[in-house]
Amino acid sequence: MIKVTTLDKREIALNAELIERVESIPETVITLTNGKKVLVTHTLDEVIAKVIAYRRLIARPLGEQDEVK
């Protein structure tokens, strides 16, 4: 899961595995595999960084700890 902030300032957690694409038009729109779209305050690069951090975290051997930023 990655934490994002919607345009109405709500913090939500999205399943990063369900992200199909991220667009900047000019708001950042995250489209999920089920077709649902989420508009967020983060930039395209910030969303990509969150997904990369999440994937690195889940790829770590058990016992190693780190926080997703």
Backbone bond lengths (Angstrom), bond angles and torsions (degrees), N, CA, C in turn:
res aa  C-N    CA-C-N  psi(-1)  N-CA   C-N-CA  omega(-1)  CA-C   N-CA-C  phi
1 M - - - 1.449 - - 1.527 108.62 -
2 I 1.325 114.66 143.81 1.460 120.57 172.54 1.519 108.35 -120.41
3 K 1.334 115.47 144.16 1.458 120.54 -179.99 1.519 108.65 -94.47
4 V 1.337 115.91 129.16 1.461 121.98 177.98 1.521 109.12 -133.49
5 T 1.339 115.13 162.06 1.457 121.07 177.73 1.519 108.76 -113.25
6 T 1.326 116.09 125.64 1.459 120.39 179.39 1.521 109.80 -76.52
7 L 1.321 116.68 168.47 1.456 120.80 -179.31 1.521 112.87 -62.16
8 D 1.345 117.09 -25.87 1.472 119.59 176.80 1.532 111.81 -90.93
9 K 1.340 116.08 20.50 1.477 124.53 171.98 1.524 115.17 70.81
10 R 1.328 117.55 18.65 1.472 120.32 174.67 1.524 108.76 -87.27
11 E 1.328 116.76 136.65 1.462 120.78 172.88 1.522 108.07 -90.09
12 I 1.317 115.50 128.13 1.461 120.28 178.31 1.525 108.71 -133.80
13 A 1.319 115.51 160.76 1.459 121.64 175.82 1.522 107.95 -111.15
14 L 1.321 115.57 129.38 1.466 121.29 178.22 1.516 109.37 -111.40
15 N 1.312 115.87 144.45 1.452 120.83 173.74 1.529 107.68 -74.36
16 A 1.326 116.98 110.04 1.463 121.80 -176.71 1.524 112.09 -62.23
17 E 1.324 117.19 -24.28 1.466 120.83 179.69 1.530 111.91 -71.51
18 L 1.332 117.02 -17.05 1.460 120.85 -177.69 1.534 113.18 -99.27
19 I 1.334 117.14 4.90 1.459 119.73 179.36 1.531 109.06 -79.35
20 E 1.329 114.98 122.02 1.463 120.86 178.44 1.521 110.68 -89.50
21 R 1.347 116.45 -43.68 1.460 119.99 178.58 1.520 110.12 -159.87
22 V 1.342 113.72 162.07 1.460 121.82 177.39 1.516 106.75 -130.72
23 E 1.333 115.96 129.53 1.462 121.24 -178.01 1.523 109.84 -125.82
24 S 1.327 115.52 154.36 1.461 121.55 174.97 1.520 107.20 -122.22
25 I 1.364 116.65 106.94 1.479 119.33 -170.10 1.529 114.91 -138.53
26 P 1.250 134.06 48.04 1.460 127.10 -11.92 1.516 112.55 -81.69
27 E 1.343 119.73 -18.75 1.465 119.58 173.53 1.521 108.46 -67.26
28 T 1.310 115.59 156.14 1.459 119.51 177.15 1.522 108.41 -87.48
29 V 1.320 115.76 124.44 1.464 122.56 -178.07 1.520 108.30 -116.19
30 I 1.334 115.90 123.63 1.463 121.35 175.16 1.520 106.88 -101.62
31 T 1.328 116.34 122.97 1.465 121.34 177.45 1.523 108.19 -105.55
32 L 1.331 115.09 127.42 1.456 121.01 179.58 1.524 110.40 -91.77
33 T 1.316 116.50 165.75 1.457 120.71 -177.66 1.520 113.34 -63.71
34 N 1.345 116.97 -20.62 1.467 119.94 177.89 1.529 112.46 -87.76
35 G 1.352 116.98 3.63 1.452 121.53 178.43 1.522 114.39 93.31
36 K 1.324 117.56 -12.29 1.462 120.82 179.35 1.526 109.28 -66.94
37 K 1.341 115.65 140.56 1.457 121.80 179.71 1.524 109.06 -115.33
38 V 1.327 116.04 139.47 1.458 122.25 179.24 1.526 107.54 -126.66
39 L 1.331 116.70 122.68 1.462 121.48 176.25 1.515 107.82 -91.78
40 V 1.347 115.54 129.54 1.459 120.16 -175.57 1.525 111.17 -127.35
41 T 1.329 115.16 161.84 1.464 121.40 -179.53 1.527 112.48 -81.49
42 H 1.313 117.85 -14.37 1.457 122.64 -176.67 1.532 110.71 -76.71
43 T 1.328 115.73 154.93 1.461 119.92 175.62 1.527 109.15 -77.87
44 L 1.306 115.58 166.03 1.457 121.57 175.97 1.526 110.38 -55.31
45 D 1.339 116.43 -46.50 1.463 120.35 -179.28 1.524 112.37 -64.25
46 E 1.317 117.60 -35.77 1.464 120.79 177.96 1.526 111.16 -65.76
47 V 1.323 117.22 -41.15 1.469 120.30 178.53 1.527 109.65 -64.94
48 I 1.314 117.07 -43.55 1.468 120.58 177.89 1.523 110.18 -59.56
49 A 1.344 117.05 -44.19 1.466 120.84 179.23 1.526 111.55 -61.45
50 K 1.333 117.28 -38.69 1.468 121.05 178.30 1.530 110.82 -64.33
51 V 1.321 116.85 -41.48 1.466 120.32 179.54 1.525 110.17 -66.79
52 I 1.326 117.36 -42.45 1.467 120.80 178.69 1.533 110.15 -62.22
53 A 1.329 117.27 -44.97 1.465 120.91 178.65 1.527 111.06 -61.09
54 Y 1.321 116.65 -41.78 1.472 121.10 177.62 1.527 110.57 -61.04
55 R 1.328 116.71 -47.21 1.474 119.85 -178.42 1.524 111.94 -65.15
56 R 1.326 117.00 -36.86 1.470 119.84 175.89 1.519 110.36 -64.31
57 L 1.330 116.25 -40.58 1.452 120.62 -179.53 1.525 111.50 -62.57
58 I 1.312 117.69 -45.63 1.471 119.37 -177.33 1.524 112.23 -75.10
59 A 1.333 117.55 -16.68 1.468 120.92 179.13 1.530 112.07 -86.45
60 R 1.330 117.93 -8.90 1.466 121.45 -178.41 1.523 110.64 -70.44
61 P 1.324 115.66 148.31 1.470 118.94 174.58 1.529 110.42 -61.82
62 L 1.312 116.57 151.35 1.461 120.97 177.88 1.519 109.44 -58.18
63 G 1.317 115.71 142.18 1.456 120.97 179.28 1.509 113.40 99.70
64 E 1.315 118.56 -26.49 1.459 120.76 175.56 1.514 107.55 -81.95
65 Q 1.331 116.50 136.20 1.454 119.96 -177.81 1.513 110.33 -122.71
66 D 1.287 114.97 144.76 1.458 123.22 175.14 1.513 106.63 -163.78
67 E 1.321 116.73 160.01 1.455 121.08 179.42 1.507 110.69 -105.19
68 V 1.331 117.37 142.98 1.452 121.81 173.25 1.517 107.08 -79.14
69 K 1.328 117.47 130.38 1.472 121.48 -179.04 1.493 110.89 -100.19
